[in-house]
Amino acid sequence: MLDYLVKATAYDGQIRAYAAITTHTVEEARKRQDTWATTTAALGRTLTISAMMGAMLKGKDTITTKIEGNGPIGVIVADANARGDVRGYVGNPHVDFESNEAGKLNVREAVGTEGFVSVVKDLGMRDHFTGQVPIVSGEISEDFTYYFATSEQIPSSVGAGVLVNPDLSVLAAGGFIIQVMPEATDEVISTLEKRIKEFPAISQLVQGGYRPEQILYELFGRDQVNILEEMPVQFRCKCSKERVERAIIGLGNEEIQKMIEEDDGAEANCHFCNEMYYFSGKELKALLQ
């Protein structure tokens, strides 16, 4: 089954909901970043949540999320857009720990419990929307829940999970974002809180073959869910040799000439997809203005 997400409402529009399966997307990121198990879980949760946040946008709008904790993993960065494209990288891909008391990958230890979660939205206007909140747990889902409540003033519940095979490949990945609308009644909010508290681990549902819409049916009850839209989710990087060329040109003739004289060429690496781009001395000469 290819990765995809759904947008929905529940309880006659009182709740807005997103659910996603991202197993292949996270596996692609794992291979490109060469992440170890705990790092894969941290990056995968961030990618999954970012993909759903991207689905909240329109047109050519984009979003960048960044988690900067005091753990050994360092920074986690993800980009997403309104078409289901997402990409991401970590500062240190080779971090792993023993499972925590609950038998889960110890993401909190890898990320750290101090630092910040930042979100930048490019909505096609002169100024970008930027929000930043402190890390509250290092588990990532809880940190984004806090972000929505504090920075965007939207009561939300965010859940994301990743299961990793013994060979470090991704077994299952997915998540949900549930948001309470202003018109929601106390009864609906109380019911939702109870259901979320009793809800099974999202990664286990994905492993069990649940599709995004089935995750929402499980959470709300099938007769309470109205699926609005479905869209594919995929790891997709926007780097290209042409983009790197423009970056090199931006360095100026002096720097380009130095590359030619010292190395007779240049190479550049994309943080997100680890693609390498090579330029011969002849190609660099063609970039001189």
N, C-alpha and C positions, 0 to 999 in steps of 0.2 A: 504494500500500500504506500503510495507516494504521500509525502507530507502535505498537510493543508490545515487551514484554520476555518472556523465558522464564527460569524457575528450573529448575535441573537438578543432577544428580549425575553423576559420571563415575568410571570405574575401581572399580565396585562400592561406591560411596559414600565412597571415599577422598578425593574432590575435590568441593567444592561450587562451582557455577558459575552466573553470571548473564550474559545477553547481551541487548542492546537495540538497536533501531533508533529514532532520535529526530529524524529529518530535519524532519518537520513541526513538532514541538515546539520545536526550536531556531529554525526559521524564524519561528514565532509570537513567540518571545522577541526575535529580531532586529528584527522590525517594531515591536514595542512599545517596545523600548529604543533603536531607531535606531542600532544598532551598526555600526561599520566592520569590515572583514574580520578583522583580527587579534583585535579585541575579541569578535567573533562566535565565533571559534574558542575563545577562553578561556572565555566564558560557556557556549558549547555543550558543551564538555568537562565543565564543572562541573555543568550541568544533567543531562547523561547519567549521570554517576557518582552524583549525588544521587538520581536516579530509581531506580537499581538499589539504592542503600543504603536508600531508602524501602521497596523491595520486601522487604527483610529484616525489616521490622517487622510488627506484627499490629494488627488492629482499627483504633482511632483514633489510634494512635501516630504521631508526626511526627518529622521530623529537619530540622535547619537546618545547612547547611555554610557556612563563611565562609573566604575566602582573602584575607588582608591582606598584600600584598607591597609592596615599595618601588618598584615600577614605576609608570608613568604611568596605568595603568588604574585604580589605586586598589583599593577593596574589591570583591570578587565575593561575592554572597550568593545562596543557593538554599534553598528550602523544598521538602520532598517528604513524601508520606505512603504508607501501605501499599496505596493504591488506584491508584497510578500517576499521581497528580496531582503536578505539579512547577511551580515558578515561580522566577524569579530576576531579579537586576538587577546592574548594574555602577556603580562610582563615576563613571567617565569613559567613555562609550560611543564617543567619537570619537578612538580611538587606532589607528594602523596603522603598520606597518613593512614594509620590503622583506623578501622571503622569506629564510630562513636558508640556510646552505651546502647543506642537504639539499633545498632547494627548497620547504620547508614554511613556513607562516605562523609568524612569530617570536613565539610566545606567551611564551617565556621573557623576552624583552625587555619585553613589555607588562606582565607580571605582576611581574617582579622576582625576584631570587634570595635575598632576605632578607625575613623576616616570618614569619607563622604561618598554619597551617591549623587551623581550629577546627570541632568537630562537637558539636552539642547535640541530644540525643535526649529528647523528651517522651514517656515511656512510661506516662503516666497516674498517676504516683506524685507524692508531695509534692516530691521533689527530682529534678531532671533529671540525666541522665548527660551529662557534659561532658568532651571530650578535646581536647587541643591539642598540636600538634607544630610544629617549625620547618619552613619551606619548604626543600626540599633541592635543587630544580632550577628551579622556576617553570614546568615543563611540565604541571603539574596531575596527570596520571596517575601520574607517579613520586612526587609529593607525597602522593597518597592511598594509594599502595602503602606508603609509609613510615608513614603514619598507622595503617593496619591492623596493621602489624608491631609498631609501638611502643606505640600507645595501647590497642589491643584484643588484642594478642599473637596475631594470626592471620596466619601467613605467607600473603601474597596477591600477586596480580599484577593490576594495574588498567590497562586500556587504553581510551582514548577518542579519537575523532578527528572532525574537522569539515572538510569541503571547501566552499569558498565560490565562487560563480559570479562572473564579471567584473562583473555588475550588483549584487553584494553579497548576493544571495539565497543561501540555503543549498542546496547541491547534494546533500550526503550527510552524515549524522551518526549515530554509534552508538558502542557500547563493550561491554566485558566486565569482569567481576570474577571472578577465579578464586581460590579459597581452599583451602588444604591442611588437611584434617582431622587430628586427632591420631593416628589409626590408619593414616595413609598410610605405605606402605613406602618405603625409600630408592630402590628401583627405580622406583616410580611418580613420586616427586619428581624423579628424574634424567630420566626420560622427559618429564615436564611441562616442566622447565626447557629442554630441548632444543627441544621443539615451540614454546614461546613465543618463544625466541630466533630461530627460523626463520619465525615467523608473519608474514604480510604485514600492511601497514598496515590497520587496521580500517576507516578511511574508504574505502579502495579497494575493500574487500569490499562495503561498503554501496552504493557507487556501482555496483558490478558486479551488484547485485540480490540479494545474499545476505540471507536472512532470519535472525533471531536464532538459531534452532535450527541453521541451516546453518553459522553462524559457529562454533558449538560442535562440530558434526560435523567441520568443517575442522581445528579445533584438536586434538580428542581422537581422531577416528575415529568414524564413525557407530555402530559396534557397541559403543562404550564409553560412550555418552551415554544417560542416562535422563531425559527431559523430565518434570518434575513439575507445572509450572503455566505458564500463559500469561496475561498481563494487558495491557490497553491502557496506553499512556503518552500523556499530553497536558499541554499548558500550561494550567493552571487556577489562577486567582487567587481568593482567598477574601475579597477586599474587597467592600464593599457600602455603600450610603448609610446603612443602619442602623448598621453598624460605625462609620462616620465620625460619625454622630450621637452615639453613645455616647462617642466620643473627645472631641467638643466639650463634651458635658455634663460630662465629667471635668475640663475646664478651670475650671469654676466660673462662677457668675453674673456675677462682676465682669468676667472676660475676654469672656464672651458679650455683655454689655452694651456693652463697648468696641467689639466688632465691629459691633454694630448702630449705634452712634452715629457711628463713624468711616467705615464702608464700606457700611452698610445691607445687609450680606450677608457671605458668606465663601465661599472655595473651597478645596478640598483635593485633593491629587494622590497617587495610590498609587505608591510607588516601583517595585513589581513590574510592574504592567500599564500604568502611565501613565494610567489612567482618571481623569478629572476629576469632582469632585463639587461642585455649586454649591448654596448655601443663601441664600435671600432673607432680608431683614430679618424678614419675617413668620414664616418657618420658624425663624429663630433665637429669636424671641420665644417660640415654642411650646416651645423647649428650656429656657427659664429655669425653674429649680426654685422 
